[in-house]
Amino acid sequence: MDLDGLARDLHRRFEARNAAREQVLPAARRSIRASANAIRAIHRRETERARELISESRAALDEGLTAVVEHPEVRYAGHLQDAQKEYAEANVTLALIGGVELPSPQSLDVEDAPYLNGVAEAIGEGRRHVLDLLRSRDVVRAEAILDALEDLYGLLVTIDYPDALTMNLRRTTDVARALIEKTRGDLAIAFAQNDMREALERHARHLEP
């Protein structure tokens, strides 16, 4: 066996994989950062800015995917899956708060497991929005958002497959369930406070001369 030739071949392949990895890591980080900033913009009601940041996230994600076309072992190492998850979360959060139809994994061009984990994490962003709505006493809209969160949870619990296939979706779904339960309790308190406030206002009007 030509060990020198074998060594050269091995080194050449590993150098190519390492070069692809060196391109993927910063691209994935840029995508994740842009998605996180997009979610912050969504909560600030800066919708156009959020869309711009989501586009930046997509561009960085595509850059990373292009770098690993010939290196599946790098593509599926986890970095791009994390970026896809954050990208899906930003898009689902935008749709959820905007009251429009949720995007599918196909329309976002992301893998199924990252998409579902993004949906699960978007439930936390939905809870944050519900709390914002309750602070502004918009309990009707808050209830609508909670209903949407429960629908998302209903989807997640049907995905009963091994963690190795779903990126530990079961654990993320358990967290989402706890958040929904807390949100449901917050909403019930808000409804009770709203009813009491209206009763006091009616009583005050009744006492007016």
Secondary structure, DSSP 8 states (H G I E B T S, - for coil): --HHHHHHHHHHHHHHHHHHHHHHHHHHHHHHHHHHHHHHHHHTT-HHHHHHHHHHHHHHHHHHHHHTTT-HHHHTTSHHHHHHHHHHHHHHHHHHHHT-----HHHHT--HHHHHHHHHHHHHHHHHHHHHHHHTT-HHHHHHHHHHHHHHHHHHTT----HHHHTSHHHHHHHHHHHHHHHHHHHHHHHHHHHHHHHHHHHHHHH--
